[in-house]
Structure formats: C-alpha cells, structure tokens
Amino acid sequence: MLDTLGSMTEHQSTQTMKPATAAKKLGVYLEATPAAFQEGEVSRAELNALQADPPQWLRDLRGNGPHPRPVVAAKLGVSIAGLRRGGVTEALTTEQIEALKEEGPEWLERERSTQADVRKEAARVKKLHAEQAEHKARTEAGAERR
C-alpha cells in the first residue's frame, strides 16, 4: 500500500490457522490438545510462541503422546502407508510405540526393511541427478569456451 509520500508501507494483517494446521506444525495429535486449543484459531505469533516456549501440556504431548501418525511412523522407522498396512490406524503413546518396537512384529520388520530400501533408492537417484547436473554444467562450460 502506498502512503502519502509514495513509499510502500507494511500492512500488517494477523495470519491465523485452524487448530488442525497448528497441531500438525507442532507435531501433536489434535484430539489430545486442550479444548481451548481445539476450539480457537491460532495466530502465527501464537504458534511461534508455542514453539519457542512450549507450555507443559505441549511438552507432555510431545514426550508421551498420543502422537499423530507421521510422528508414530517416524519413531517406528516406517512410512504412514506402512503403519496402515500393519493395522495401526490410531494415535499411539510413546509407551505403545516402545512396546511395538520390543515386540518386533513381522509387519514392522518388513516395513522397516521397505523403508530402508526406499531411502537407499532415493539417495541413489539424488546422487545420479547431481552427477548428471554436474556433467551438464561442465559440458555447457566447455561449449562456451569454444
């Protein structure tokens, strides 16, 4: 917006997000958050404050759960789809995750192996693309010198 001197001025608007978005950004399971958090909107400033100095409820949720599927999957070393294939559809607590790790069910070992293969393949493709880009850059640099 232009002011009377013809220069740009900041028009500050408060960005807000739905509680589900804020919970996702905080890495917590929405249904386990306090009612006040679930019922209101969260501003960008409030989200930043929660991240910088988490209240006790947020520290407890992050430490003990229940955790949302992306966090459960990461803690188990599998994909979200792998969780679903393993029959895990609910949020799990840290204690439940640790129990699953100790049990070591067949589906978990299989999904961990699959996830490891996916990561290896992604690393291989990334390296290949980097090598191709480097080769292309060298080729173009050589053509410019001629």
Buried (B, 14 or more C-beta within 10 A) or exposed (E): EEEEEEEEEEEEEEEBBEBEBBBBEBBBBBEBBEEEBBEEEBBEEBBEEBEEEBEEBBEEBBEEBBBBBEBBBEBBBBBBEBBBBBEBEEBBBBEBBEEBBEEEEEBBEBBBEBBEEEEEEEEEEEEEEEEEEEEEEEEEEEEEEE
